[in-house]
Amino acid sequence: MTKLKIAILALACAAAAESSLAQQTDGLDEVFASRGKGQLTHREFDARMDRIPERDQAAFLRDGSRFERIVAELLLQKQLVVEAEAAGFHGDPMVQERVKLAAMTELATAWLDHRIATASDADLETMAKEEYLLTKDKLLTDETRDVSHILISTDERSEEEARLIADEVMSKLADQKHDWVQLVSEYSDDTASAANDGMYKAVKRGDMVPAFERAAFSMEPGEVSDPILTRYGFHIVHLEHINEPRQVSFEEIKTSLMEKKRVQHEKRVRIDYLTSFTSLETELTEEAVRTMLSRYVDDSLLSEVEPGDSE
């Protein structure tokens, strides 16, 4: 596993380099991973990675677990191949046909990917802008709220002790002689409070635990909640400001819209190209079908098969 982690680190560094592994040619036939009798070369790893679009390869490899899974998958296959070849299994005629079929499938897939990748470029930005103009009235940000809070933690004190402290804070707030920020500094157990005075800006629904959220989204600016018990302890929530929904600008969602259009464009190219083949008439006679089926089912059953029957 240590060797794998070293390899992952090397790949992470390589991803940031100006030239990628795919652009290098020296040493590609050298073994970089082995297990038992299975040996994996750089070239073989590159061939496996070629199934992934080049634009996604660096992000894919930043996840070390994915890298480990690919290496383990390829090593297992290599080990099985070594065993099969040692047993002479690869010489079986039907196995050879299956190998040819697998190669045919891989070639067809690689060719289709190539055709899509080299298809005429679409003006993704223009397409994205057109969709934005058609839908911008519906593209609104979520309502968010700026809140601050005082947390009386129950990590190192009982719930009863925390409740007494929370009640003490509420009493000081009631007499209006104590500044909120001062009380945050004096009482809050939130580790972030020292840096942000207990403030959390642009909180949206789903960001906080349910009880905290219900309080934050039921108050008006300036209001302070009663102590709210969560798994962290008691919170006293102060609503600072409500940020109303606003229209999202094109620049904010330009990247995501362009990605959406890229996916749609590639799907359209794929469908159009495949349809140019599948729309052709299939030449298949009933006699040929019966001849093929007779190798798998009893002749007596074939009489029950009507022309055009399909599962």
Secondary structure, DSSP 4 states (H G I P E B T S, - for coil): -HHHHHHHHHHHHHHHSSS-GGG--TTTTSEEEEETTEEEEHHHHHHHHTTS-HHHHHHHHHSHHHHHHHHHHHHHHHHHHHHHHHTTGGG-HHHHHHHHHHHHHHHHHHHHHHHHHTSPPP-HHHHHHHHHHHHGGG-BPPPEEEEEEEEEE-SSS-HHHHHHHHHHHHHHHHTT-S-HHHHHHHH---TTHHHHTTEEEEE-TTSS-HHHHHHHTTS-TT-BPPPEEETTEEEEEEEEEEE---BPPHHHHHHHHHHHHHHHHHHHHHHHHHHHHHTSPP---HHHHHHHHTTTS-HHHHTT--TT---
